[in-house]
Amino acid sequence: MAIILRLDRVMADRKISLKELAEKVEISNVNLSNLKTGKVKAIRFSTLDAICRELKCQPGDILEYQEDMGEKNKGDGD
């Protein structure tokens, strides 16, 4: 999967710390840190909603799709 998380960039732009955002979104620092570093396989819509509300951004500001070259080449032989 080639979903890239840009939460760190948006947080830096808004000058908000991990601890501050975690408190406002009401999730643990560890869970937010894992999300920020891309160590997660899923995110709840309620969490994404809360993050976007606090950062005043759109989901597309945080999530980016980048085609995985390995996946792209799998379909070439069909």
mmCIF file of the N, C-alpha and C atoms, coordinates in Angstrom:
data_MODEL
# 
_entry.id   MODEL 
# 
loop_
_atom_site.group_PDB 
_atom_site.id 
_atom_site.type_symbol 
_atom_site.label_atom_id 
_atom_site.label_alt_id 
_atom_site.label_comp_id 
_atom_site.label_asym_id 
_atom_site.label_entity_id 
_atom_site.label_seq_id 
_atom_site.pdbx_PDB_ins_code 
_atom_site.Cartn_x 
_atom_site.Cartn_y 
_atom_site.Cartn_z 
_atom_site.occupancy 
_atom_site.B_iso_or_equiv 
_atom_site.pdbx_formal_charge 
_atom_site.auth_seq_id 
_atom_site.auth_comp_id 
_atom_site.auth_asym_id 
_atom_site.auth_atom_id 
_atom_site.pdbx_PDB_model_num 
ATOM 1   N N  . MET A 1 1  ? 0.856   -1.177 0.000   1.00 0.00 ? 1  MET A N  1 
ATOM 2   C CA . MET A 1 1  ? 0.000   0.000  0.000   1.00 0.00 ? 1  MET A CA 1 
ATOM 3   C C  . MET A 1 1  ? 0.895   1.230  0.000   1.00 0.00 ? 1  MET A C  1 
ATOM 4   N N  . ALA A 1 2  ? 0.481   2.236  -0.727  1.00 0.00 ? 2  ALA A N  1 
ATOM 5   C CA . ALA A 1 2  ? 1.320   3.412  -0.893  1.00 0.00 ? 2  ALA A CA 1 
ATOM 6   C C  . ALA A 1 2  ? 0.628   4.669  -0.378  1.00 0.00 ? 2  ALA A C  1 
ATOM 7   N N  . ILE A 1 3  ? 0.049   4.583  0.797   1.00 0.00 ? 3  ILE A N  1 
ATOM 8   C CA . ILE A 1 3  ? -0.536  5.763  1.425   1.00 0.00 ? 3  ILE A CA 1 
ATOM 9   C C  . ILE A 1 3  ? 0.527   6.372  2.323   1.00 0.00 ? 3  ILE A C  1 
ATOM 10  N N  . ILE A 1 4  ? 0.804   7.634  2.093   1.00 0.00 ? 4  ILE A N  1 
ATOM 11  C CA . ILE A 1 4  ? 1.823   8.347  2.863   1.00 0.00 ? 4  ILE A CA 1 
ATOM 12  C C  . ILE A 1 4  ? 1.131   9.321  3.799   1.00 0.00 ? 4  ILE A C  1 
ATOM 13  N N  . LEU A 1 5  ? 1.541   9.305  5.053   1.00 0.00 ? 5  LEU A N  1 
ATOM 14  C CA . LEU A 1 5  ? 0.964   10.204 6.047   1.00 0.00 ? 5  LEU A CA 1 
ATOM 15  C C  . LEU A 1 5  ? 1.811   11.470 6.137   1.00 0.00 ? 5  LEU A C  1 
ATOM 16  N N  . ARG A 1 6  ? 1.164   12.605 6.021   1.00 0.00 ? 6  ARG A N  1 
ATOM 17  C CA . ARG A 1 6  ? 1.834   13.906 6.071   1.00 0.00 ? 6  ARG A CA 1 
ATOM 18  C C  . ARG A 1 6  ? 1.443   14.690 7.323   1.00 0.00 ? 6  ARG A C  1 
ATOM 19  N N  . LEU A 1 7  ? 1.045   13.965 8.361   1.00 0.00 ? 7  LEU A N  1 
ATOM 20  C CA . LEU A 1 7  ? 0.606   14.612 9.593   1.00 0.00 ? 7  LEU A CA 1 
ATOM 21  C C  . LEU A 1 7  ? 1.708   15.477 10.188  1.00 0.00 ? 7  LEU A C  1 
ATOM 22  N N  . ASP A 1 8  ? 2.944   15.012 10.143  1.00 0.00 ? 8  ASP A N  1 
ATOM 23  C CA . ASP A 1 8  ? 4.045   15.790 10.710  1.00 0.00 ? 8  ASP A CA 1 
ATOM 24  C C  . ASP A 1 8  ? 4.182   17.151 10.036  1.00 0.00 ? 8  ASP A C  1 
ATOM 25  N N  . ARG A 1 9  ? 4.000   17.186 8.725   1.00 0.00 ? 9  ARG A N  1 
ATOM 26  C CA . ARG A 1 9  ? 4.106   18.443 7.984   1.00 0.00 ? 9  ARG A CA 1 
ATOM 27  C C  . ARG A 1 9  ? 2.998   19.415 8.388   1.00 0.00 ? 9  ARG A C  1 
ATOM 28  N N  . VAL A 1 10 ? 1.768   18.901 8.480   1.00 0.00 ? 10 VAL A N  1 
ATOM 29  C CA . VAL A 1 10 ? 0.637   19.755 8.841   1.00 0.00 ? 10 VAL A CA 1 
ATOM 30  C C  . VAL A 1 10 ? 0.791   20.252 10.276  1.00 0.00 ? 10 VAL A C  1 
ATOM 31  N N  . MET A 1 11 ? 1.236   19.383 11.172  1.00 0.00 ? 11 MET A N  1 
ATOM 32  C CA . MET A 1 11 ? 1.456   19.798 12.556  1.00 0.00 ? 11 MET A CA 1 
ATOM 33  C C  . MET A 1 11 ? 2.521   20.881 12.636  1.00 0.00 ? 11 MET A C  1 
ATOM 34  N N  . ALA A 1 12 ? 3.585   20.747 11.878  1.00 0.00 ? 12 ALA A N  1 
ATOM 35  C CA . ALA A 1 12 ? 4.653   21.756 11.877  1.00 0.00 ? 12 ALA A CA 1 
ATOM 36  C C  . ALA A 1 12 ? 4.128   23.086 11.340  1.00 0.00 ? 12 ALA A C  1 
ATOM 37  N N  . ASP A 1 13 ? 3.325   23.019 10.275  1.00 0.00 ? 13 ASP A N  1 
ATOM 38  C CA . ASP A 1 13 ? 2.740   24.239 9.711   1.00 0.00 ? 13 ASP A CA 1 
ATOM 39  C C  . ASP A 1 13 ? 1.858   24.952 10.725  1.00 0.00 ? 13 ASP A C  1 
ATOM 40  N N  . ARG A 1 14 ? 1.137   24.172 11.543  1.00 0.00 ? 14 ARG A N  1 
ATOM 41  C CA . ARG A 1 14 ? 0.217   24.745 12.534  1.00 0.00 ? 14 ARG A CA 1 
ATOM 42  C C  . ARG A 1 14 ? 0.914   25.021 13.868  1.00 0.00 ? 14 ARG A C  1 
ATOM 43  N N  . LYS A 1 15 ? 2.192   24.647 13.954  1.00 0.00 ? 15 LYS A N  1 
ATOM 44  C CA . LYS A 1 15 ? 2.982   24.835 15.181  1.00 0.00 ? 15 LYS A CA 1 
ATOM 45  C C  . LYS A 1 15 ? 2.289   24.229 16.405  1.00 0.00 ? 15 LYS A C  1 
ATOM 46  N N  . ILE A 1 16 ? 1.909   22.962 16.263  1.00 0.00 ? 16 ILE A N  1 
ATOM 47  C CA . ILE A 1 16 ? 1.258   22.249 17.360  1.00 0.00 ? 16 ILE A CA 1 
ATOM 48  C C  . ILE A 1 16 ? 2.092   21.016 17.694  1.00 0.00 ? 16 ILE A C  1 
ATOM 49  N N  . SER A 1 17 ? 2.263   20.762 18.957  1.00 0.00 ? 17 SER A N  1 
ATOM 50  C CA . SER A 1 17 ? 3.068   19.622 19.393  1.00 0.00 ? 17 SER A CA 1 
ATOM 51  C C  . SER A 1 17 ? 2.242   18.347 19.391  1.00 0.00 ? 17 SER A C  1 
ATOM 52  N N  . LEU A 1 18 ? 2.937   17.235 19.408  1.00 0.00 ? 18 LEU A N  1 
ATOM 53  C CA . LEU A 1 18 ? 2.295   15.931 19.467  1.00 0.00 ? 18 LEU A CA 1 
ATOM 54  C C  . LEU A 1 18 ? 1.438   15.834 20.726  1.00 0.00 ? 18 LEU A C  1 
ATOM 55  N N  . LYS A 1 19 ? 1.984   16.254 21.846  1.00 0.00 ? 19 LYS A N  1 
ATOM 56  C CA . LYS A 1 19 ? 1.265   16.182 23.119  1.00 0.00 ? 19 LYS A CA 1 
ATOM 57  C C  . LYS A 1 19 ? -0.005  17.031 23.083  1.00 0.00 ? 19 LYS A C  1 
ATOM 58  N N  . GLU A 1 20 ? 0.100   18.239 22.557  1.00 0.00 ? 20 GLU A N  1 
ATOM 59  C CA . GLU A 1 20 ? -1.048  19.133 22.504  1.00 0.00 ? 20 GLU A CA 1 
ATOM 60  C C  . GLU A 1 20 ? -2.156  18.576 21.600  1.00 0.00 ? 20 GLU A C  1 
ATOM 61  N N  . LEU A 1 21 ? -1.771  18.082 20.419  1.00 0.00 ? 21 LEU A N  1 
ATOM 62  C CA . LEU A 1 21 ? -2.763  17.523 19.506  1.00 0.00 ? 21 LEU A CA 1 
ATOM 63  C C  . LEU A 1 21 ? -3.390  16.265 20.089  1.00 0.00 ? 21 LEU A C  1 
ATOM 64  N N  . ALA A 1 22 ? -2.585  15.417 20.714  1.00 0.00 ? 22 ALA A N  1 
ATOM 65  C CA . ALA A 1 22 ? -3.108  14.185 21.322  1.00 0.00 ? 22 ALA A CA 1 
ATOM 66  C C  . ALA A 1 22 ? -4.157  14.520 22.384  1.00 0.00 ? 22 ALA A C  1 
ATOM 67  N N  . GLU A 1 23 ? -3.903  15.538 23.184  1.00 0.00 ? 23 GLU A N  1 
ATOM 68  C CA . GLU A 1 23 ? -4.866  15.936 24.215  1.00 0.00 ? 23 GLU A CA 1 
ATOM 69  C C  . GLU A 1 23 ? -6.156  16.460 23.594  1.00 0.00 ? 23 GLU A C  1 
ATOM 70  N N  . LYS A 1 24 ? -6.031  17.280 22.548  1.00 0.00 ? 24 LYS A N  1 
ATOM 71  C CA . LYS A 1 24 ? -7.214  17.860 21.914  1.00 0.00 ? 24 LYS A CA 1 
ATOM 72  C C  . LYS A 1 24 ? -8.045  16.810 21.179  1.00 0.00 ? 24 LYS A C  1 
ATOM 73  N N  . VAL A 1 25 ? -7.376  15.825 20.594  1.00 0.00 ? 25 VAL A N  1 
ATOM 74  C CA . VAL A 1 25 ? -8.058  14.772 19.831  1.00 0.00 ? 25 VAL A CA 1 
ATOM 75  C C  . VAL A 1 25 ? -8.498  13.633 20.750  1.00 0.00 ? 25 VAL A C  1 
ATOM 76  N N  . GLU A 1 26 ? -7.966  13.625 21.962  1.00 0.00 ? 26 GLU A N  1 
ATOM 77  C CA . GLU A 1 26 ? -8.276  12.622 22.972  1.00 0.00 ? 26 GLU A CA 1 
ATOM 78  C C  . GLU A 1 26 ? -7.839  11.221 22.565  1.00 0.00 ? 26 GLU A C  1 
ATOM 79  N N  . ILE A 1 27 ? -6.588  11.137 22.084  1.00 0.00 ? 27 ILE A N  1 
ATOM 80  C CA . ILE A 1 27 ? -5.952  9.836  21.869  1.00 0.00 ? 27 ILE A CA 1 
ATOM 81  C C  . ILE A 1 27 ? -4.594  9.876  22.553  1.00 0.00 ? 27 ILE A C  1 
ATOM 82  N N  . SER A 1 28 ? -4.012  8.714  22.754  1.00 0.00 ? 28 SER A N  1 
ATOM 83  C CA . SER A 1 28 ? -2.741  8.664  23.469  1.00 0.00 ? 28 SER A CA 1 
ATOM 84  C C  . SER A 1 28 ? -1.607  9.226  22.619  1.00 0.00 ? 28 SER A C  1 
ATOM 85  N N  . ASN A 1 29 ? -0.572  9.698  23.296  1.00 0.00 ? 29 ASN A N  1 
ATOM 86  C CA . ASN A 1 29 ? 0.622   10.184 22.600  1.00 0.00 ? 29 ASN A CA 1 
ATOM 87  C C  . ASN A 1 29 ? 1.214   9.084  21.725  1.00 0.00 ? 29 ASN A C  1 
ATOM 88  N N  . VAL A 1 30 ? 1.206   7.851  22.227  1.00 0.00 ? 30 VAL A N  1 
ATOM 89  C CA . VAL A 1 30 ? 1.782   6.720  21.491  1.00 0.00 ? 30 VAL A CA 1 
ATOM 90  C C  . VAL A 1 30 ? 1.006   6.478  20.202  1.00 0.00 ? 30 VAL A C  1 
ATOM 91  N N  . ASN A 1 31 ? -0.325  6.466  20.273  1.00 0.00 ? 31 ASN A N  1 
ATOM 92  C CA . ASN A 1 31 ? -1.129  6.239  19.079  1.00 0.00 ? 31 ASN A CA 1 
ATOM 93  C C  . ASN A 1 31 ? -0.948  7.362  18.064  1.00 0.00 ? 31 ASN A C  1 
ATOM 94  N N  . LEU A 1 32 ? -0.907  8.599  18.530  1.00 0.00 ? 32 LEU A N  1 
ATOM 95  C CA . LEU A 1 32 ? -0.704  9.718  17.613  1.00 0.00 ? 32 LEU A CA 1 
ATOM 96  C C  . LEU A 1 32 ? 0.695   9.677  17.011  1.00 0.00 ? 32 LEU A C  1 
ATOM 97  N N  . SER A 1 33 ? 1.675   9.304  17.810  1.00 0.00 ? 33 SER A N  1 
ATOM 98  C CA . SER A 1 33 ? 3.040   9.177  17.309  1.00 0.00 ? 33 SER A CA 1 
ATOM 99  C C  . SER A 1 33 ? 3.122   8.104  16.227  1.00 0.00 ? 33 SER A C  1 
ATOM 100 N N  . ASN A 1 34 ? 2.474   6.970  16.459  1.00 0.00 ? 34 ASN A N  1 
ATOM 101 C CA . ASN A 1 34 ? 2.449   5.900  15.458  1.00 0.00 ? 34 ASN A CA 1 
ATOM 102 C C  . ASN A 1 34 ? 1.774   6.371  14.171  1.00 0.00 ? 34 ASN A C  1 
ATOM 103 N N  . LEU A 1 35 ? 0.723   7.138  14.309  1.00 0.00 ? 35 LEU A N  1 
ATOM 104 C CA . LEU A 1 35 ? 0.034   7.681  13.144  1.00 0.00 ? 35 LEU A CA 1 
ATOM 105 C C  . LEU A 1 35 ? 0.947   8.664  12.408  1.00 0.00 ? 35 LEU A C  1 
ATOM 106 N N  . LYS A 1 36 ? 1.595   9.512  13.157  1.00 0.00 ? 36 LYS A N  1 
ATOM 107 C CA . LYS A 1 36 ? 2.482   10.527 12.586  1.00 0.00 ? 36 LYS A CA 1 
ATOM 108 C C  . LYS A 1 36 ? 3.644   9.907  11.819  1.00 0.00 ? 36 LYS A C  1 
ATOM 109 N N  . THR A 1 37 ? 4.156   8.794  12.305  1.00 0.00 ? 37 THR A N  1 
ATOM 110 C CA . THR A 1 37 ? 5.314   8.159  11.673  1.00 0.00 ? 37 THR A CA 1 
ATOM 111 C C  . THR A 1 37 ? 4.931   7.081  10.662  1.00 0.00 ? 37 THR A C  1 
ATOM 112 N N  . GLY A 1 38 ? 3.628   6.874  10.463  1.00 0.00 ? 38 GLY A N  1 
ATOM 113 C CA . GLY A 1 38 ? 3.173   5.914  9.460   1.00 0.00 ? 38 GLY A CA 1 
ATOM 114 C C  . GLY A 1 38 ? 3.251   4.469  9.899   1.00 0.00 ? 38 GLY A C  1 
ATOM 115 N N  . LYS A 1 39 ? 3.285   4.225  11.197  1.00 0.00 ? 39 LYS A N  1 
ATOM 116 C CA . LYS A 1 39 ? 3.383   2.854  11.713  1.00 0.00 ? 39 LYS A CA 1 
ATOM 117 C C  . LYS A 1 39 ? 2.015   2.240  11.983  1.00 0.00 ? 39 LYS A C  1 
ATOM 118 N N  . VAL A 1 40 ? 1.002   2.710  11.271  1.00 0.00 ? 40 VAL A N  1 
ATOM 119 C CA . VAL A 1 40 ? -0.347  2.185  11.447  1.00 0.00 ? 40 VAL A CA 1 
ATOM 120 C C  . VAL A 1 40 ? -0.859  1.616  10.128  1.00 0.00 ? 40 VAL A C  1 
ATOM 121 N N  . LYS A 1 41 ? -1.804  0.718  10.232  1.00 0.00 ? 41 LYS A N  1 
ATOM 122 C CA . LYS A 1 41 ? -2.409  0.127  9.040   1.00 0.00 ? 41 LYS A CA 1 
ATOM 123 C C  . LYS A 1 41 ? -3.806  0.672  8.793   1.00 0.00 ? 41 LYS A C  1 
ATOM 124 N N  . ALA A 1 42 ? -4.361  1.379  9.779   1.00 0.00 ? 42 ALA A N  1 
ATOM 125 C CA . ALA A 1 42 ? -5.718  1.908  9.654   1.00 0.00 ? 42 ALA A CA 1 
ATOM 126 C C  . ALA A 1 42 ? -5.870  3.131  10.544  1.00 0.00 ? 42 ALA A C  1 
ATOM 127 N N  . ILE A 1 43 ? -6.880  3.927  10.222  1.00 0.00 ? 43 ILE A N  1 
ATOM 128 C CA . ILE A 1 43 ? -7.245  5.061  11.067  1.00 0.00 ? 43 ILE A CA 1 
ATOM 129 C C  . ILE A 1 43 ? -8.768  5.134  11.101  1.00 0.00 ? 43 ILE A C  1 
ATOM 130 N N  . ARG A 1 44 ? -9.314  5.361  12.255  1.00 0.00 ? 44 ARG A N  1 
ATOM 131 C CA . ARG A 1 44 ? -10.767 5.501  12.382  1.00 0.00 ? 44 ARG A CA 1 
ATOM 132 C C  . ARG A 1 44 ? -11.178 6.853  11.807  1.00 0.00 ? 44 ARG A C  1 
ATOM 133 N N  . PHE A 1 45 ? -12.343 6.851  11.159  1.00 0.00 ? 45 PHE A N  1 
ATOM 134 C CA . PHE A 1 45 ? -12.852 8.110  10.624  1.00 0.00 ? 45 PHE A CA 1 
ATOM 135 C C  . PHE A 1 45 ? -13.071 9.125  11.741  1.00 0.00 ? 45 PHE A C  1 
ATOM 136 N N  . SER A 1 46 ? -13.474 8.664  12.908  1.00 0.00 ? 46 SER A N  1 
ATOM 137 C CA . SER A 1 46 ? -13.688 9.597  14.025  1.00 0.00 ? 46 SER A CA 1 
ATOM 138 C C  . SER A 1 46 ? -12.372 10.259 14.441  1.00 0.00 ? 46 SER A C  1 
ATOM 139 N N  . THR A 1 47 ? -11.265 9.507  14.377  1.00 0.00 ? 47 THR A N  1 
ATOM 140 C CA . THR A 1 47 ? -9.957  10.074 14.700  1.00 0.00 ? 47 THR A CA 1 
ATOM 141 C C  . THR A 1 47 ? -9.524  11.047 13.619  1.00 0.00 ? 47 THR A C  1 
ATOM 142 N N  . LEU A 1 48 ? -9.700  10.663 12.364  1.00 0.00 ? 48 LEU A N  1 
ATOM 143 C CA . LEU A 1 48 ? -9.360  11.547 11.256  1.00 0.00 ? 48 LEU A CA 1 
ATOM 144 C C  . LEU A 1 48 ? -10.187 12.829 11.319  1.00 0.00 ? 48 LEU A C  1 
ATOM 145 N N  . ASP A 1 49 ? -11.466 12.690 11.636  1.00 0.00 ? 49 ASP A N  1 
ATOM 146 C CA . ASP A 1 49 ? -12.346 13.851 11.783  1.00 0.00 ? 49 ASP A CA 1 
ATOM 147 C C  . ASP A 1 49 ? -11.838 14.794 12.867  1.00 0.00 ? 49 ASP A C  1 
ATOM 148 N N  . ALA A 1 50 ? -11.480 14.245 14.009  1.00 0.00 ? 50 ALA A N  1 
ATOM 149 C CA . ALA A 1 50 ? -11.002 15.058 15.126  1.00 0.00 ? 50 ALA A CA 1 
ATOM 150 C C  . ALA A 1 50 ? -9.686  15.757 14.782  1.00 0.00 ? 50 ALA A C  1 
ATOM 151 N N  . ILE A 1 51 ? -8.786  15.043 14.107  1.00 0.00 ? 51 ILE A N  1 
ATOM 152 C CA . ILE A 1 51 ? -7.499  15.641 13.720  1.00 0.00 ? 51 ILE A CA 1 
ATOM 153 C C  . ILE A 1 51 ? -7.734  16.783 12.736  1.00 0.00 ? 51 ILE A C  1 
ATOM 154 N N  . CYS A 1 52 ? -8.570  16.551 11.739  1.00 0.00 ? 52 CYS A N  1 
ATOM 155 C CA . CYS A 1 52 ? -8.853  17.592 10.747  1.00 0.00 ? 52 CYS A CA 1 
ATOM 156 C C  . CYS A 1 52 ? -9.529  18.803 11.385  1.00 0.00 ? 52 CYS A C  1 
ATOM 157 N N  . ARG A 1 53 ? -10.424 18.542 12.326  1.00 0.00 ? 53 ARG A N  1 
ATOM 158 C CA . ARG A 1 53 ? -11.103 19.640 13.017  1.00 0.00 ? 53 ARG A CA 1 
ATOM 159 C C  . ARG A 1 53 ? -10.099 20.485 13.795  1.00 0.00 ? 53 ARG A C  1 
ATOM 160 N N  . GLU A 1 54 ? -9.205  19.843 14.533  1.00 0.00 ? 54 GLU A N  1 
ATOM 161 C CA . GLU A 1 54 ? -8.233  20.575 15.348  1.00 0.00 ? 54 GLU A CA 1 
ATOM 162 C C  . GLU A 1 54 ? -7.192  21.299 14.504  1.00 0.00 ? 54 GLU A C  1 
ATOM 163 N N  . LEU A 1 55 ? -6.771  20.665 13.406  1.00 0.00 ? 55 LEU A N  1 
ATOM 164 C CA . LEU A 1 55 ? -5.740  21.269 12.562  1.00 0.00 ? 55 LEU A CA 1 
ATOM 165 C C  . LEU A 1 55 ? -6.334  22.171 11.472  1.00 0.00 ? 55 LEU A C  1 
ATOM 166 N N  . LYS A 1 56 ? -7.669  22.199 11.394  1.00 0.00 ? 56 LYS A N  1 
ATOM 167 C CA . LYS A 1 56 ? -8.367  22.994 10.381  1.00 0.00 ? 56 LYS A CA 1 
ATOM 168 C C  . LYS A 1 56 ? -7.815  22.684 8.988   1.00 0.00 ? 56 LYS A C  1 
ATOM 169 N N  . CYS A 1 57 ? -7.900  21.389 8.646   1.00 0.00 ? 57 CYS A N  1 
ATOM 170 C CA . CYS A 1 57 ? -7.381  20.923 7.363   1.00 0.00 ? 57 CYS A CA 1 
ATOM 171 C C  . CYS A 1 57 ? -8.325  19.892 6.768   1.00 0.00 ? 57 CYS A C  1 
ATOM 172 N N  . GLN A 1 58 ? -8.017  19.455 5.577   1.00 0.00 ? 58 GLN A N  1 
ATOM 173 C CA . GLN A 1 58 ? -8.762  18.417 4.890   1.00 0.00 ? 58 GLN A CA 1 
ATOM 174 C C  . GLN A 1 58 ? -8.005  17.090 5.012   1.00 0.00 ? 58 GLN A C  1 
ATOM 175 N N  . PRO A 1 59 ? -8.706  15.948 4.915   1.00 0.00 ? 59 PRO A N  1 
ATOM 176 C CA . PRO A 1 59 ? -8.012  14.660 4.973   1.00 0.00 ? 59 PRO A CA 1 
ATOM 177 C C  . PRO A 1 59 ? -6.883  14.554 3.938   1.00 0.00 ? 59 PRO A C  1 
ATOM 178 N N  . GLY A 1 60 ? -7.074  15.150 2.777   1.00 0.00 ? 60 GLY A N  1 
ATOM 179 C CA . GLY A 1 60 ? -6.053  15.116 1.740   1.00 0.00 ? 60 GLY A CA 1 
ATOM 180 C C  . GLY A 1 60 ? -4.794  15.886 2.095   1.00 0.00 ? 60 GLY A C  1 
ATOM 181 N N  . ASP A 1 61 ? -4.873  16.748 3.108   1.00 0.00 ? 61 ASP A N  1 
ATOM 182 C CA . ASP A 1 61 ? -3.675  17.443 3.588   1.00 0.00 ? 61 ASP A CA 1 
ATOM 183 C C  . ASP A 1 61 ? -2.794  16.503 4.411   1.00 0.00 ? 61 ASP A C  1 
ATOM 184 N N  . ILE A 1 62 ? -3.409  15.466 4.957   1.00 0.00 ? 62 ILE A N  1 
ATOM 185 C CA . ILE A 1 62 ? -2.720  14.523 5.842   1.00 0.00 ? 62 ILE A CA 1 
ATOM 186 C C  . ILE A 1 62 ? -2.366  13.230 5.117   1.00 0.00 ? 62 ILE A C  1 
ATOM 187 N N  . LEU A 1 63 ? -3.251  12.787 4.228   1.00 0.00 ? 63 LEU A N  1 
ATOM 188 C CA . LEU A 1 63 ? -3.066  11.523 3.526   1.00 0.00 ? 63 LEU A CA 1 
ATOM 189 C C  . LEU A 1 63 ? -2.724  11.776 2.065   1.00 0.00 ? 63 LEU A C  1 
ATOM 190 N N  . GLU A 1 64 ? -1.756  11.037 1.573   1.00 0.00 ? 64 GLU A N  1 
ATOM 191 C CA . GLU A 1 64 ? -1.352  11.168 0.173   1.00 0.00 ? 64 GLU A CA 1 
ATOM 192 C C  . GLU A 1 64 ? -1.192  9.783  -0.430  1.00 0.00 ? 64 GLU A C  1 
ATOM 193 N N  . TYR A 1 65 ? -1.692  9.607  -1.642  1.00 0.00 ? 65 TYR A N  1 
ATOM 194 C CA . TYR A 1 65 ? -1.526  8.332  -2.342  1.00 0.00 ? 65 TYR A CA 1 
ATOM 195 C C  . TYR A 1 65 ? -0.360  8.454  -3.307  1.00 0.00 ? 65 TYR A C  1 
ATOM 196 N N  . GLN A 1 66 ? 0.528   7.493  -3.234  1.00 0.00 ? 66 GLN A N  1 
ATOM 197 C CA . GLN A 1 66 ? 1.658   7.425  -4.160  1.00 0.00 ? 66 GLN A CA 1 
ATOM 198 C C  . GLN A 1 66 ? 1.706   5.997  -4.689  1.00 0.00 ? 66 GLN A C  1 
ATOM 199 N N  . GLU A 1 67 ? 1.578   5.861  -6.000  1.00 0.00 ? 67 GLU A N  1 
ATOM 200 C CA . GLU A 1 67 ? 1.528   4.530  -6.593  1.00 0.00 ? 67 GLU A CA 1 
ATOM 201 C C  . GLU A 1 67 ? 2.786   3.744  -6.258  1.00 0.00 ? 67 GLU A C  1 
ATOM 202 N N  . ASP A 1 68 ? 2.571   2.526  -5.790  1.00 0.00 ? 68 ASP A N  1 
ATOM 203 C CA . ASP A 1 68 ? 3.663   1.619  -5.448  1.00 0.00 ? 68 ASP A CA 1 
ATOM 204 C C  . ASP A 1 68 ? 4.165   0.986  -6.738  1.00 0.00 ? 68 ASP A C  1 
ATOM 205 N N  . MET A 1 69 ? 5.416   1.165  -7.066  1.00 0.00 ? 69 MET A N  1 
ATOM 206 C CA . MET A 1 69 ? 5.969   0.660  -8.323  1.00 0.00 ? 69 MET A CA 1 
ATOM 207 C C  . MET A 1 69 ? 5.862   -0.863 -8.409  1.00 0.00 ? 69 MET A C  1 
ATOM 208 N N  . GLY A 1 70 ? 5.984   -1.558 -7.306  1.00 0.00 ? 70 GLY A N  1 
ATOM 209 C CA . GLY A 1 70 ? 5.840   -3.014 -7.313  1.00 0.00 ? 70 GLY A CA 1 
ATOM 210 C C  . GLY A 1 70 ? 4.432   -3.429 -7.699  1.00 0.00 ? 70 GLY A C  1 
ATOM 211 N N  . GLU A 1 71 ? 3.447   -2.705 -7.191  1.00 0.00 ? 71 GLU A N  1 
ATOM 212 C CA . GLU A 1 71 ? 2.045   -2.976 -7.528  1.00 0.00 ? 71 GLU A CA 1 
ATOM 213 C C  . GLU A 1 71 ? 1.772   -2.639 -8.981  1.00 0.00 ? 71 GLU A C  1 
ATOM 214 N N  . LYS A 1 72 ? 2.352   -1.561 -9.451  1.00 0.00 ? 72 LYS A N  1 
ATOM 215 C CA . LYS A 1 72 ? 2.122   -1.128 -10.831 1.00 0.00 ? 72 LYS A CA 1 
ATOM 216 C C  . LYS A 1 72 ? 2.602   -2.175 -11.825 1.00 0.00 ? 72 LYS A C  1 
ATOM 217 N N  . ASN A 1 73 ? 3.743   -2.784 -11.547 1.00 0.00 ? 73 ASN A N  1 
ATOM 218 C CA . ASN A 1 73 ? 4.328   -3.759 -12.457 1.00 0.00 ? 73 ASN A CA 1 
ATOM 219 C C  . ASN A 1 73 ? 3.627   -5.114 -12.425 1.00 0.00 ? 73 ASN A C  1 
ATOM 220 N N  . LYS A 1 74 ? 2.836   -5.406 -11.386 1.00 0.00 ? 74 LYS A N  1 
ATOM 221 C CA . LYS A 1 74 ? 2.143   -6.677 -11.288 1.00 0.00 ? 74 LYS A CA 1 
ATOM 222 C C  . LYS A 1 74 ? 1.122   -6.847 -12.410 1.00 0.00 ? 74 LYS A C  1 
ATOM 223 N N  . GLY A 1 75 ? 0.469   -5.767 -12.800 1.00 0.00 ? 75 GLY A N  1 
ATOM 224 C CA . GLY A 1 75 ? -0.581  -5.846 -13.806 1.00 0.00 ? 75 GLY A CA 1 
ATOM 225 C C  . GLY A 1 75 ? -0.066  -5.799 -15.226 1.00 0.00 ? 75 GLY A C  1 
ATOM 226 N N  . ASP A 1 76 ? 1.219   -5.637 -15.457 1.00 0.00 ? 76 ASP A N  1 
ATOM 227 C CA . ASP A 1 76 ? 1.762   -5.498 -16.802 1.00 0.00 ? 76 ASP A CA 1 
ATOM 228 C C  . ASP A 1 76 ? 1.646   -6.768 -17.629 1.00 0.00 ? 76 ASP A C  1 
ATOM 229 N N  . GLY A 1 77 ? 1.634   -7.936 -17.023 1.00 0.00 ? 77 GLY A N  1 
ATOM 230 C CA . GLY A 1 77 ? 1.600   -9.184 -17.769 1.00 0.00 ? 77 GLY A CA 1 
ATOM 231 C C  . GLY A 1 77 ? 0.205   -9.659 -18.110 1.00 0.00 ? 77 GLY A C  1 
ATOM 232 N N  . ASP A 1 78 ? -0.816  -8.982 -17.658 1.00 0.00 ? 78 ASP A N  1 
ATOM 233 C CA . ASP A 1 78 ? -2.200  -9.421 -17.879 1.00 0.00 ? 78 ASP A CA 1 
ATOM 234 C C  . ASP A 1 78 ? -2.712  -9.079 -19.243 1.00 0.00 ? 78 ASP A C  1 
# 
